[in-house]
Amino acid sequence: MTNIDDFRFNVATNQLMMLVVANEVSEFRWDEAAMRQKVAYEIWARLLYAVETDPMPCLDGRPSNSLVPPKD
């Protein structure tokens, strides 16, 4: 994940929180900020979940290129 994507997500979330504190949760500004946060979250989540790691091979003794657990 790049720092700019994390930054965009944090900024979008902070803008929503500021609108909640200001009790502005039903106007055009809210809709716009909610949409920005939704898009930023989707990008952030796509980057976050794109990395597939399998920590189990070192724990269960199977080869690191195998997704099948060893038979007992």
PDB file of N, CA, C, O and CB in Angstrom:
ATOM      1  N   MET A   1       0.854  -1.166   0.000  1.00  0.00           N
ATOM      2  CA  MET A   1       0.000   0.000   0.000  1.00  0.00           C
ATOM      3  C   MET A   1       0.902   1.230   0.000  1.00  0.00           C
ATOM      4  O   MET A   1       1.916   1.285   0.695  1.00  0.00           O
ATOM      5  CB  MET A   1      -0.973  -0.003   1.225  1.00  0.00           C
ATOM      6  N   THR A   2       0.510   2.190  -0.782  1.00  0.00           N
ATOM      7  CA  THR A   2       1.299   3.412  -0.811  1.00  0.00           C
ATOM      8  C   THR A   2       0.838   4.348   0.296  1.00  0.00           C
ATOM      9  O   THR A   2      -0.299   4.270   0.759  1.00  0.00           O
ATOM     10  CB  THR A   2       1.192   4.102  -2.183  1.00  0.00           C
ATOM     11  N   ASN A   3       1.712   5.211   0.702  1.00  0.00           N
ATOM     12  CA  ASN A   3       1.374   6.156   1.756  1.00  0.00           C
ATOM     13  C   ASN A   3       0.250   7.082   1.342  1.00  0.00           C
ATOM     14  O   ASN A   3      -0.560   7.481   2.178  1.00  0.00           O
ATOM     15  CB  ASN A   3       2.586   6.965   2.144  1.00  0.00           C
ATOM     16  N   ILE A   4       0.184   7.435   0.055  1.00  0.00           N
ATOM     17  CA  ILE A   4      -0.858   8.365  -0.400  1.00  0.00           C
ATOM     18  C   ILE A   4      -2.243   7.735  -0.289  1.00  0.00           C
ATOM     19  O   ILE A   4      -3.208   8.433   0.024  1.00  0.00           O
ATOM     20  CB  ILE A   4      -0.594   8.800  -1.851  1.00  0.00           C
ATOM     21  N   ASP A   5      -2.362   6.421  -0.542  1.00  0.00           N
ATOM     22  CA  ASP A   5      -3.662   5.756  -0.412  1.00  0.00           C
ATOM     23  C   ASP A   5      -4.114   5.726   1.041  1.00  0.00           C
ATOM     24  O   ASP A   5      -5.286   5.952   1.343  1.00  0.00           O
ATOM     25  CB  ASP A   5      -3.596   4.328  -0.972  1.00  0.00           C
ATOM     26  N   ASP A   6      -3.184   5.447   1.928  1.00  0.00           N
ATOM     27  CA  ASP A   6      -3.495   5.453   3.360  1.00  0.00           C
ATOM     28  C   ASP A   6      -3.888   6.863   3.797  1.00  0.00           C
ATOM     29  O   ASP A   6      -4.820   7.040   4.581  1.00  0.00           O
ATOM     30  CB  ASP A   6      -2.285   4.942   4.192  1.00  0.00           C
ATOM     31  N   PHE A   7      -3.180   7.853   3.290  1.00  0.00           N
ATOM     32  CA  PHE A   7      -3.472   9.248   3.619  1.00  0.00           C
ATOM     33  C   PHE A   7      -4.864   9.641   3.146  1.00  0.00           C
ATOM     34  O   PHE A   7      -5.605  10.294   3.882  1.00  0.00           O
ATOM     35  CB  PHE A   7      -2.426  10.175   2.996  1.00  0.00           C
ATOM     36  N   ARG A   8      -5.231   9.248   1.913  1.00  0.00           N
ATOM     37  CA  ARG A   8      -6.566   9.584   1.384  1.00  0.00           C
ATOM     38  C   ARG A   8      -7.661   8.967   2.229  1.00  0.00           C
ATOM     39  O   ARG A   8      -8.675   9.608   2.506  1.00  0.00           O
ATOM     40  CB  ARG A   8      -6.708   9.113  -0.068  1.00  0.00           C
ATOM     41  N   PHE A   9      -7.461   7.728   2.637  1.00  0.00           N
ATOM     42  CA  PHE A   9      -8.459   7.064   3.472  1.00  0.00           C
ATOM     43  C   PHE A   9      -8.606   7.787   4.809  1.00  0.00           C
ATOM     44  O   PHE A   9      -9.721   8.023   5.274  1.00  0.00           O
ATOM     45  CB  PHE A   9      -8.078   5.591   3.701  1.00  0.00           C
ATOM     46  N   ASN A  10      -7.478   8.135   5.423  1.00  0.00           N
ATOM     47  CA  ASN A  10      -7.521   8.824   6.712  1.00  0.00           C
ATOM     48  C   ASN A  10      -8.178  10.197   6.598  1.00  0.00           C
ATOM     49  O   ASN A  10      -8.971  10.580   7.458  1.00  0.00           O
ATOM     50  CB  ASN A  10      -6.115   8.969   7.277  1.00  0.00           C
ATOM     51  N   VAL A  11      -7.853  10.934   5.548  1.00  0.00           N
ATOM     52  CA  VAL A  11      -8.450  12.264   5.353  1.00  0.00           C
ATOM     53  C   VAL A  11      -9.950  12.139   5.152  1.00  0.00           C
ATOM     54  O   VAL A  11     -10.717  12.893   5.752  1.00  0.00           O
ATOM     55  CB  VAL A  11      -7.808  12.985   4.144  1.00  0.00           C
ATOM     56  N   ALA A  12     -10.380  11.202   4.321  1.00  0.00           N
ATOM     57  CA  ALA A  12     -11.811  11.032   4.057  1.00  0.00           C
ATOM     58  C   ALA A  12     -12.553  10.646   5.334  1.00  0.00           C
ATOM     59  O   ALA A  12     -13.652  11.142   5.581  1.00  0.00           O
ATOM     60  CB  ALA A  12     -12.036   9.965   2.969  1.00  0.00           C
ATOM     61  N   THR A  13     -11.971   9.775   6.139  1.00  0.00           N
ATOM     62  CA  THR A  13     -12.594   9.370   7.400  1.00  0.00           C
ATOM     63  C   THR A  13     -12.644  10.534   8.375  1.00  0.00           C
ATOM     64  O   THR A  13     -13.657  10.730   9.045  1.00  0.00           O
ATOM     65  CB  THR A  13     -11.838   8.193   8.023  1.00  0.00           C
ATOM     66  N   ASN A  14     -11.576  11.305   8.468  1.00  0.00           N
ATOM     67  CA  ASN A  14     -11.557  12.465   9.366  1.00  0.00           C
ATOM     68  C   ASN A  14     -12.581  13.507   8.960  1.00  0.00           C
ATOM     69  O   ASN A  14     -13.197  14.132   9.824  1.00  0.00           O
ATOM     70  CB  ASN A  14     -10.172  13.091   9.391  1.00  0.00           C
ATOM     71  N   GLN A  15     -12.777  13.708   7.662  1.00  0.00           N
ATOM     72  CA  GLN A  15     -13.796  14.663   7.217  1.00  0.00           C
ATOM     73  C   GLN A  15     -15.185  14.223   7.655  1.00  0.00           C
ATOM     74  O   GLN A  15     -15.997  15.047   8.076  1.00  0.00           O
ATOM     75  CB  GLN A  15     -13.755  14.823   5.691  1.00  0.00           C
ATOM     76  N   LEU A  16     -15.459  12.927   7.558  1.00  0.00           N
ATOM     77  CA  LEU A  16     -16.752  12.420   8.030  1.00  0.00           C
ATOM     78  C   LEU A  16     -16.913  12.644   9.532  1.00  0.00           C
ATOM     79  O   LEU A  16     -17.974  13.067   9.990  1.00  0.00           O
ATOM     80  CB  LEU A  16     -16.895  10.925   7.703  1.00  0.00           C
ATOM     81  N   MET A  17     -15.868  12.361  10.290  1.00  0.00           N
ATOM     82  CA  MET A  17     -15.947  12.540  11.743  1.00  0.00           C
ATOM     83  C   MET A  17     -16.177  14.006  12.102  1.00  0.00           C
ATOM     84  O   MET A  17     -16.922  14.307  13.035  1.00  0.00           O
ATOM     85  CB  MET A  17     -14.663  12.028  12.418  1.00  0.00           C
ATOM     86  N   MET A  18     -15.545  14.917  11.369  1.00  0.00           N
ATOM     87  CA  MET A  18     -15.744  16.345  11.642  1.00  0.00           C
ATOM     88  C   MET A  18     -17.180  16.760  11.351  1.00  0.00           C
ATOM     89  O   MET A  18     -17.737  17.586  12.074  1.00  0.00           O
ATOM     90  CB  MET A  18     -14.772  17.195  10.807  1.00  0.00           C
ATOM     91  N   LEU A  19     -17.791  16.205  10.309  1.00  0.00           N
ATOM     92  CA  LEU A  19     -19.185  16.513  10.006  1.00  0.00           C
ATOM     93  C   LEU A  19     -20.117  15.959  11.085  1.00  0.00           C
ATOM     94  O   LEU A  19     -21.123  16.587  11.416  1.00  0.00           O
ATOM     95  CB  LEU A  19     -19.569  15.945   8.633  1.00  0.00           C
ATOM     96  N   VAL A  20     -19.793  14.801  11.627  1.00  0.00           N
ATOM     97  CA  VAL A  20     -20.608  14.231  12.711  1.00  0.00           C
ATOM     98  C   VAL A  20     -20.546  15.137  13.930  1.00  0.00           C
ATOM     99  O   VAL A  20     -21.574  15.428  14.541  1.00  0.00           O
ATOM    100  CB  VAL A  20     -20.128  12.800  13.077  1.00  0.00           C
ATOM    101  N   VAL A  21     -19.353  15.582  14.286  1.00  0.00           N
ATOM    102  CA  VAL A  21     -19.194  16.462  15.446  1.00  0.00           C
ATOM    103  C   VAL A  21     -19.956  17.759  15.236  1.00  0.00           C
ATOM    104  O   VAL A  21     -20.527  18.308  16.178  1.00  0.00           O
ATOM    105  CB  VAL A  21     -17.707  16.757  15.709  1.00  0.00           C
ATOM    106  N   ALA A  22     -19.968  18.259  13.983  1.00  0.00           N
ATOM    107  CA  ALA A  22     -20.669  19.505  13.676  1.00  0.00           C
ATOM    108  C   ALA A  22     -22.168  19.277  13.470  1.00  0.00           C
ATOM    109  O   ALA A  22     -22.905  20.220  13.182  1.00  0.00           O
ATOM    110  CB  ALA A  22     -20.067  20.151  12.430  1.00  0.00           C
ATOM    111  N   ASN A  23     -22.621  18.026  13.618  1.00  0.00           N
ATOM    112  CA  ASN A  23     -24.031  17.668  13.453  1.00  0.00           C
ATOM    113  C   ASN A  23     -24.542  18.016  12.048  1.00  0.00           C
ATOM    114  O   ASN A  23     -25.672  18.478  11.883  1.00  0.00           O
ATOM    115  CB  ASN A  23     -24.883  18.381  14.511  1.00  0.00           C
ATOM    116  N   GLU A  24     -23.701  17.789  11.056  1.00  0.00           N
ATOM    117  CA  GLU A  24     -24.066  18.024   9.661  1.00  0.00           C
ATOM    118  C   GLU A  24     -24.080  16.689   8.929  1.00  0.00           C
ATOM    119  O   GLU A  24     -23.215  16.413   8.098  1.00  0.00           O
ATOM    120  CB  GLU A  24     -23.081  19.025   8.979  1.00  0.00           C
ATOM    121  N   VAL A  25     -25.063  15.874   9.245  1.00  0.00           N
ATOM    122  CA  VAL A  25     -25.085  14.516   8.693  1.00  0.00           C
ATOM    123  C   VAL A  25     -26.229  14.282   7.721  1.00  0.00           C
ATOM    124  O   VAL A  25     -26.544  13.131   7.417  1.00  0.00           O
ATOM    125  CB  VAL A  25     -25.174  13.516   9.807  1.00  0.00           C
ATOM    126  N   SER A  26     -26.851  15.325   7.231  1.00  0.00           N
ATOM    127  CA  SER A  26     -27.976  15.109   6.325  1.00  0.00           C
ATOM    128  C   SER A  26     -27.986  16.091   5.163  1.00  0.00           C
ATOM    129  O   SER A  26     -29.018  16.267   4.514  1.00  0.00           O
ATOM    130  CB  SER A  26     -29.275  15.211   7.083  1.00  0.00           C
ATOM    131  N   GLU A  27     -26.882  16.718   4.898  1.00  0.00           N
ATOM    132  CA  GLU A  27     -26.849  17.704   3.826  1.00  0.00           C
ATOM    133  C   GLU A  27     -25.984  17.205   2.684  1.00  0.00           C
ATOM    134  O   GLU A  27     -25.442  16.101   2.736  1.00  0.00           O
ATOM    135  CB  GLU A  27     -26.329  19.053   4.342  1.00  0.00           C
ATOM    136  N   PHE A  28     -25.860  18.028   1.654  1.00  0.00           N
ATOM    137  CA  PHE A  28     -25.058  17.682   0.491  1.00  0.00           C
ATOM    138  C   PHE A  28     -23.606  17.430   0.878  1.00  0.00           C
ATOM    139  O   PHE A  28     -22.975  16.520   0.341  1.00  0.00           O
ATOM    140  CB  PHE A  28     -25.138  18.787  -0.554  1.00  0.00           C
ATOM    141  N   ARG A  29     -23.073  18.216   1.794  1.00  0.00           N
ATOM    142  CA  ARG A  29     -21.687  18.025   2.241  1.00  0.00           C
ATOM    143  C   ARG A  29     -21.485  16.624   2.803  1.00  0.00           C
ATOM    144  O   ARG A  29     -20.450  15.998   2.573  1.00  0.00           O
ATOM    145  CB  ARG A  29     -21.311  19.075   3.298  1.00  0.00           C
ATOM    146  N   TRP A  30     -22.483  16.132   3.546  1.00  0.00           N
ATOM    147  CA  TRP A  30     -22.384  14.791   4.111  1.00  0.00           C
ATOM    148  C   TRP A  30     -22.366  13.742   3.003  1.00  0.00           C
ATOM    149  O   TRP A  30     -21.527  12.842   3.013  1.00  0.00           O
ATOM    150  CB  TRP A  30     -23.550  14.528   5.078  1.00  0.00           C
ATOM    151  N   ASP A  31     -23.284  13.855   2.056  1.00  0.00           N
ATOM    152  CA  ASP A  31     -23.337  12.891   0.955  1.00  0.00           C
ATOM    153  C   ASP A  31     -22.027  12.867   0.181  1.00  0.00           C
ATOM    154  O   ASP A  31     -21.527  11.798  -0.167  1.00  0.00           O
ATOM    155  CB  ASP A  31     -24.496  13.221   0.012  1.00  0.00           C
ATOM    156  N   GLU A  32     -21.482  14.023  -0.084  1.00  0.00           N
ATOM    157  CA  GLU A  32     -20.224  14.126  -0.814  1.00  0.00           C
ATOM    158  C   GLU A  32     -19.066  13.508  -0.011  1.00  0.00           C
ATOM    159  O   GLU A  32     -18.252  12.760  -0.554  1.00  0.00           O
ATOM    160  CB  GLU A  32     -19.921  15.600  -1.140  1.00  0.00           C
ATOM    161  N   ALA A  33     -19.007  13.827   1.266  1.00  0.00           N
ATOM    162  CA  ALA A  33     -17.936  13.292   2.122  1.00  0.00           C
ATOM    163  C   ALA A  33     -18.082  11.781   2.297  1.00  0.00           C
ATOM    164  O   ALA A  33     -17.081  11.064   2.317  1.00  0.00           O
ATOM    165  CB  ALA A  33     -17.949  13.986   3.502  1.00  0.00           C
ATOM    166  N   ALA A  34     -19.299  11.297   2.422  1.00  0.00           N
ATOM    167  CA  ALA A  34     -19.524   9.854   2.573  1.00  0.00           C
ATOM    168  C   ALA A  34     -19.103   9.108   1.308  1.00  0.00           C
ATOM    169  O   ALA A  34     -18.539   8.016   1.386  1.00  0.00           O
ATOM    170  CB  ALA A  34     -21.009   9.566   2.891  1.00  0.00           C
ATOM    171  N   MET A  35     -19.373   9.690   0.159  1.00  0.00           N
ATOM    172  CA  MET A  35     -18.966   9.056  -1.089  1.00  0.00           C
ATOM    173  C   MET A  35     -17.439   9.045  -1.225  1.00  0.00           C
ATOM    174  O   MET A  35     -16.870   8.051  -1.675  1.00  0.00           O
ATOM    175  CB  MET A  35     -19.602   9.781  -2.286  1.00  0.00           C
ATOM    176  N   ARG A  36     -16.773  10.140  -0.840  1.00  0.00           N
ATOM    177  CA  ARG A  36     -15.308  10.175  -0.875  1.00  0.00           C
ATOM    178  C   ARG A  36     -14.719   9.121   0.048  1.00  0.00           C
ATOM    179  O   ARG A  36     -13.748   8.454  -0.311  1.00  0.00           O
ATOM    180  CB  ARG A  36     -14.791  11.564  -0.483  1.00  0.00           C
ATOM    181  N   GLN A  37     -15.299   8.965   1.235  1.00  0.00           N
ATOM    182  CA  GLN A  37     -14.797   7.977   2.185  1.00  0.00           C
ATOM    183  C   GLN A  37     -15.036   6.571   1.667  1.00  0.00           C
ATOM    184  O   GLN A  37     -14.175   5.706   1.830  1.00  0.00           O
ATOM    185  CB  GLN A  37     -15.460   8.157   3.554  1.00  0.00           C
ATOM    186  N   LYS A  38     -16.175   6.321   1.049  1.00  0.00           N
ATOM    187  CA  LYS A  38     -16.492   5.000   0.498  1.00  0.00           C
ATOM    188  C   LYS A  38     -15.490   4.620  -0.588  1.00  0.00           C
ATOM    189  O   LYS A  38     -14.971   3.504  -0.597  1.00  0.00           O
ATOM    190  CB  LYS A  38     -17.927   4.977  -0.070  1.00  0.00           C
ATOM    191  N   VAL A  39     -15.220   5.549  -1.502  1.00  0.00           N
ATOM    192  CA  VAL A  39     -14.272   5.279  -2.580  1.00  0.00           C
ATOM    193  C   VAL A  39     -12.871   5.065  -2.011  1.00  0.00           C
ATOM    194  O   VAL A  39     -12.165   4.147  -2.428  1.00  0.00           O
ATOM    195  CB  VAL A  39     -14.268   6.435  -3.603  1.00  0.00           C
ATOM    196  N   ALA A  40     -12.470   5.904  -1.068  1.00  0.00           N
ATOM    197  CA  ALA A  40     -11.143   5.769  -0.459  1.00  0.00           C
ATOM    198  C   ALA A  40     -11.018   4.433   0.265  1.00  0.00           C
ATOM    199  O   ALA A  40      -9.978   3.780   0.185  1.00  0.00           O
ATOM    200  CB  ALA A  40     -10.874   6.930   0.517  1.00  0.00           C
ATOM    201  N   TYR A  41     -12.074   4.022   0.976  1.00  0.00           N
ATOM    202  CA  TYR A  41     -12.043   2.741   1.680  1.00  0.00           C
ATOM    203  C   TYR A  41     -11.931   1.573   0.695  1.00  0.00           C
ATOM    204  O   TYR A  41     -11.169   0.633   0.924  1.00  0.00           O
ATOM    205  CB  TYR A  41     -13.302   2.582   2.549  1.00  0.00           C
ATOM    206  N   GLU A  42     -12.693   1.639  -0.400  1.00  0.00           N
ATOM    207  CA  GLU A  42     -12.650   0.552  -1.379  1.00  0.00           C
ATOM    208  C   GLU A  42     -11.255   0.399  -1.972  1.00  0.00           C
ATOM    209  O   GLU A  42     -10.773  -0.719  -2.152  1.00  0.00           O
ATOM    210  CB  GLU A  42     -13.668   0.797  -2.495  1.00  0.00           C
ATOM    211  N   ILE A  43     -10.610   1.518  -2.274  1.00  0.00           N
ATOM    212  CA  ILE A  43      -9.244   1.468  -2.800  1.00  0.00           C
ATOM    213  C   ILE A  43      -8.299   0.917  -1.744  1.00  0.00           C
ATOM    214  O   ILE A  43      -7.459   0.067  -2.042  1.00  0.00           O
ATOM    215  CB  ILE A  43      -8.779   2.868  -3.258  1.00  0.00           C
ATOM    216  N   TRP A  44      -8.431   1.394  -0.515  1.00  0.00           N
ATOM    217  CA  TRP A  44      -7.576   0.955   0.591  1.00  0.00           C
ATOM    218  C   TRP A  44      -7.755  -0.543   0.841  1.00  0.00           C
ATOM    219  O   TRP A  44      -6.777  -1.269   1.018  1.00  0.00           O
ATOM    220  CB  TRP A  44      -7.896   1.756   1.875  1.00  0.00           C
ATOM    221  N   ALA A  45      -9.011  -1.000   0.855  1.00  0.00           N
ATOM    222  CA  ALA A  45      -9.289  -2.417   1.110  1.00  0.00           C
ATOM    223  C   ALA A  45      -8.772  -3.283  -0.036  1.00  0.00           C
ATOM    224  O   ALA A  45      -8.252  -4.373   0.204  1.00  0.00           O
ATOM    225  CB  ALA A  45     -10.799  -2.645   1.307  1.00  0.00           C
ATOM    226  N   ARG A  46      -8.906  -2.818  -1.265  1.00  0.00           N
ATOM    227  CA  ARG A  46      -8.403  -3.575  -2.406  1.00  0.00           C
ATOM    228  C   ARG A  46      -6.891  -3.767  -2.294  1.00  0.00           C
ATOM    229  O   ARG A  46      -6.376  -4.849  -2.577  1.00  0.00           O
ATOM    230  CB  ARG A  46      -8.758  -2.864  -3.725  1.00  0.00           C
ATOM    231  N   LEU A  47      -6.192  -2.731  -1.888  1.00  0.00           N
ATOM    232  CA  LEU A  47      -4.749  -2.835  -1.713  1.00  0.00           C
ATOM    233  C   LEU A  47      -4.401  -3.724  -0.519  1.00  0.00           C
ATOM    234  O   LEU A  47      -3.463  -4.520  -0.571  1.00  0.00           O
ATOM    235  CB  LEU A  47      -4.136  -1.444  -1.532  1.00  0.00           C
ATOM    236  N   LEU A  48      -5.165  -3.573   0.545  1.00  0.00           N
ATOM    237  CA  LEU A  48      -4.894  -4.333   1.762  1.00  0.00           C
ATOM    238  C   LEU A  48      -5.096  -5.825   1.552  1.00  0.00           C
ATOM    239  O   LEU A  48      -4.279  -6.629   2.000  1.00  0.00           O
ATOM    240  CB  LEU A  48      -5.782  -3.847   2.890  1.00  0.00           C
ATOM    241  N   TYR A  49      -6.173  -6.202   0.878  1.00  0.00           N
ATOM    242  CA  TYR A  49      -6.501  -7.611   0.713  1.00  0.00           C
ATOM    243  C   TYR A  49      -5.883  -8.223  -0.539  1.00  0.00           C
ATOM    244  O   TYR A  49      -6.057  -9.417  -0.783  1.00  0.00           O
ATOM    245  CB  TYR A  49      -7.991  -7.783   0.672  1.00  0.00           C
ATOM    246  N   ALA A  50      -5.171  -7.442  -1.333  1.00  0.00           N
ATOM    247  CA  ALA A  50      -4.519  -7.975  -2.527  1.00  0.00           C
ATOM    248  C   ALA A  50      -3.316  -8.835  -2.153  1.00  0.00           C
ATOM    249  O   ALA A  50      -2.919  -9.715  -2.916  1.00  0.00           O
ATOM    250  CB  ALA A  50      -4.086  -6.833  -3.455  1.00  0.00           C
ATOM    251  N   VAL A  51      -2.749  -8.587  -1.007  1.00  0.00           N
ATOM    252  CA  VAL A  51      -1.586  -9.347  -0.560  1.00  0.00           C
ATOM    253  C   VAL A  51      -2.069 -10.649   0.054  1.00  0.00           C
ATOM    254  O   VAL A  51      -2.811 -10.657   1.036  1.00  0.00           O
ATOM    255  CB  VAL A  51      -0.732  -8.532   0.457  1.00  0.00           C
ATOM    256  N   GLU A  52      -1.637 -11.738  -0.540  1.00  0.00           N
ATOM    257  CA  GLU A  52      -2.026 -13.044  -0.013  1.00  0.00           C
ATOM    258  C   GLU A  52      -0.795 -13.702   0.589  1.00  0.00           C
ATOM    259  O   GLU A  52       0.164 -14.017  -0.115  1.00  0.00           O
ATOM    260  CB  GLU A  52      -2.655 -13.945  -1.124  1.00  0.00           C
ATOM    261  N   THR A  53      -0.834 -13.898   1.859  1.00  0.00           N
ATOM    262  CA  THR A  53       0.258 -14.579   2.527  1.00  0.00           C
ATOM    263  C   THR A  53      -0.291 -15.818   3.222  1.00  0.00           C
ATOM    264  O   THR A  53      -1.449 -15.861   3.636  1.00  0.00           O
ATOM    265  CB  THR A  53       0.968 -13.639   3.536  1.00  0.00           C
ATOM    266  N   ASP A  54       0.538 -16.783   3.335  1.00  0.00           N
ATOM    267  CA  ASP A  54       0.152 -18.019   4.003  1.00  0.00           C
ATOM    268  C   ASP A  54       1.167 -18.279   5.110  1.00  0.00           C
ATOM    269  O   ASP A  54       2.230 -18.841   4.846  1.00  0.00           O
ATOM    270  CB  ASP A  54       0.080 -19.224   2.996  1.00  0.00           C
ATOM    271  N   PRO A  55       0.862 -17.883   6.345  1.00  0.00           N
ATOM    272  CA  PRO A  55       1.823 -18.051   7.420  1.00  0.00           C
ATOM    273  C   PRO A  55       1.910 -19.482   7.956  1.00  0.00           C
ATOM    274  O   PRO A  55       2.784 -19.788   8.767  1.00  0.00           O
ATOM    275  CB  PRO A  55       1.478 -17.125   8.535  1.00  0.00           C
ATOM    276  N   MET A  56       1.030 -20.337   7.518  1.00  0.00           N
ATOM    277  CA  MET A  56       0.940 -21.654   8.118  1.00  0.00           C
ATOM    278  C   MET A  56       2.027 -22.641   7.730  1.00  0.00           C
ATOM    279  O   MET A  56       2.330 -23.511   8.547  1.00  0.00           O
ATOM    280  CB  MET A  56      -0.342 -22.229   7.783  1.00  0.00           C
ATOM    281  N   PRO A  57       2.650 -22.581   6.536  1.00  0.00           N
ATOM    282  CA  PRO A  57       3.649 -23.617   6.223  1.00  0.00           C
ATOM    283  C   PRO A  57       4.723 -23.766   7.288  1.00  0.00           C
ATOM    284  O   PRO A  57       5.133 -24.883   7.604  1.00  0.00           O
ATOM    285  CB  PRO A  57       4.305 -23.309   4.908  1.00  0.00           C
ATOM    286  N   CYS A  58       5.175 -22.669   7.834  1.00  0.00           N
ATOM    287  CA  CYS A  58       6.230 -22.780   8.848  1.00  0.00           C
ATOM    288  C   CYS A  58       5.676 -23.378  10.144  1.00  0.00           C
ATOM    289  O   CYS A  58       6.444 -23.886  10.961  1.00  0.00           O
ATOM    290  CB  CYS A  58       6.858 -21.395   9.127  1.00  0.00           C
ATOM    291  N   LEU A  59       4.388 -23.327  10.338  1.00  0.00           N
ATOM    292  CA  LEU A  59       3.798 -23.854  11.566  1.00  0.00           C
ATOM    293  C   LEU A  59       3.338 -25.303  11.444  1.00  0.00           C
ATOM    294  O   LEU A  59       3.433 -26.076  12.397  1.00  0.00           O
ATOM    295  CB  LEU A  59       2.637 -22.997  11.974  1.00  0.00           C
ATOM    296  N   ASP A  60       2.834 -25.667  10.254  1.00  0.00           N
ATOM    297  CA  ASP A  60       2.294 -27.022  10.150  1.00  0.00           C
ATOM    298  C   ASP A  60       3.178 -27.987   9.369  1.00  0.00           C
ATOM    299  O   ASP A  60       2.792 -29.141   9.184  1.00  0.00           O
ATOM    300  CB  ASP A  60       0.952 -26.970   9.512  1.00  0.00           C
ATOM    301  N   GLY A  61       4.354 -27.555   8.902  1.00  0.00           N
ATOM    302  CA  GLY A  61       5.324 -28.454   8.303  1.00  0.00           C
ATOM    303  C   GLY A  61       5.106 -28.800   6.848  1.00  0.00           C
ATOM    304  O   GLY A  61       5.844 -29.630   6.317  1.00  0.00           O
ATOM    305  N   ARG A  62       4.137 -28.212   6.174  1.00  0.00           N
ATOM    306  CA  ARG A  62       3.952 -28.528   4.763  1.00  0.00           C
ATOM    307  C   ARG A  62       4.837 -27.627   3.903  1.00  0.00           C
ATOM    308  O   ARG A  62       5.314 -26.596   4.377  1.00  0.00           O
ATOM    309  CB  ARG A  62       2.470 -28.374   4.362  1.00  0.00           C
ATOM    310  N   PRO A  63       5.057 -28.003   2.655  1.00  0.00           N
ATOM    311  CA  PRO A  63       5.860 -27.162   1.771  1.00  0.00           C
ATOM    312  C   PRO A  63       5.190 -25.800   1.573  1.00  0.00           C
ATOM    313  O   PRO A  63       3.964 -25.697   1.574  1.00  0.00           O
ATOM    314  CB  PRO A  63       6.074 -27.858   0.410  1.00  0.00           C
ATOM    315  N   SER A  64       5.994 -24.775   1.406  1.00  0.00           N
ATOM    316  CA  SER A  64       5.436 -23.421   1.300  1.00  0.00           C
ATOM    317  C   SER A  64       4.632 -23.208   0.042  1.00  0.00           C
ATOM    318  O   SER A  64       3.834 -22.272  -0.005  1.00  0.00           O
ATOM    319  CB  SER A  64       6.533 -22.407   1.355  1.00  0.00           C
ATOM    320  N   ASN A  65       4.797 -24.029  -0.989  1.00  0.00           N
ATOM    321  CA  ASN A  65       4.020 -23.861  -2.226  1.00  0.00           C
ATOM    322  C   ASN A  65       2.768 -24.726  -2.249  1.00  0.00           C
ATOM    323  O   ASN A  65       2.095 -24.790  -3.279  1.00  0.00           O
ATOM    324  CB  ASN A  65       4.883 -24.190  -3.430  1.00  0.00           C
ATOM    325  N   SER A  66       2.441 -25.377  -1.172  1.00  0.00           N
ATOM    326  CA  SER A  66       1.279 -26.255  -1.103  1.00  0.00           C
ATOM    327  C   SER A  66       0.214 -25.633  -0.212  1.00  0.00           C
ATOM    328  O   SER A  66       0.505 -25.160   0.887  1.00  0.00           O
ATOM    329  CB  SER A  66       1.675 -27.649  -0.580  1.00  0.00           C
ATOM    330  N   LEU A  67      -1.029 -25.641  -0.701  1.00  0.00           N
ATOM    331  CA  LEU A  67      -2.124 -25.106   0.095  1.00  0.00           C
ATOM    332  C   LEU A  67      -2.906 -26.196   0.821  1.00  0.00           C
ATOM    333  O   LEU A  67      -3.827 -25.911   1.588  1.00  0.00           O
ATOM    334  CB  LEU A  67      -3.054 -24.313  -0.785  1.00  0.00           C
ATOM    335  N   VAL A  68      -2.530 -27.438   0.570  1.00  0.00           N
ATOM    336  CA  VAL A  68      -3.220 -28.570   1.189  1.00  0.00           C
ATOM    337  C   VAL A  68      -2.533 -28.913   2.501  1.00  0.00           C
ATOM    338  O   VAL A  68      -1.319 -29.117   2.519  1.00  0.00           O
ATOM    339  CB  VAL A  68      -3.243 -29.803   0.240  1.00  0.00           C
ATOM    340  N   PRO A  69      -3.277 -28.982   3.597  1.00  0.00           N
ATOM    341  CA  PRO A  69      -2.655 -29.354   4.868  1.00  0.00           C
ATOM    342  C   PRO A  69      -2.132 -30.789   4.845  1.00  0.00           C
ATOM    343  O   PRO A  69      -2.667 -31.627   4.119  1.00  0.00           O
ATOM    344  CB  PRO A  69      -3.652 -29.184   6.010  1.00  0.00           C
ATOM    345  N   PRO A  70      -1.122 -31.076   5.610  1.00  0.00           N
ATOM    346  CA  PRO A  70      -0.591 -32.449   5.633  1.00  0.00           C
ATOM    347  C   PRO A  70      -1.612 -33.419   6.210  1.00  0.00           C
ATOM    348  O   PRO A  70      -2.425 -33.060   7.063  1.00  0.00           O
ATOM    349  CB  PRO A  70       0.712 -32.511   6.453  1.00  0.00           C
ATOM    350  N   LYS A  71      -1.553 -34.659   5.724  1.00  0.00           N
ATOM    351  CA  LYS A  71      -2.457 -35.696   6.250  1.00  0.00           C
ATOM    352  C   LYS A  71      -1.870 -36.247   7.526  1.00  0.00           C
ATOM    353  O   LYS A  71      -0.662 -36.462   7.631  1.00  0.00           O
ATOM    354  CB  LYS A  71      -2.687 -36.839   5.214  1.00  0.00           C
ATOM    355  N   ASP A  72      -2.727 -36.471   8.483  1.00  0.00           N
ATOM    356  CA  ASP A  72      -2.264 -37.022   9.771  1.00  0.00           C
ATOM    357  C   ASP A  72      -2.092 -38.501   9.707  1.00  0.00           C
ATOM    358  O   ASP A  72      -1.710 -39.121  10.699  1.00  0.00           O
ATOM    359  CB  ASP A  72      -3.225 -36.682  10.880  1.00  0.00           C
TER     360      ASP A  72
END
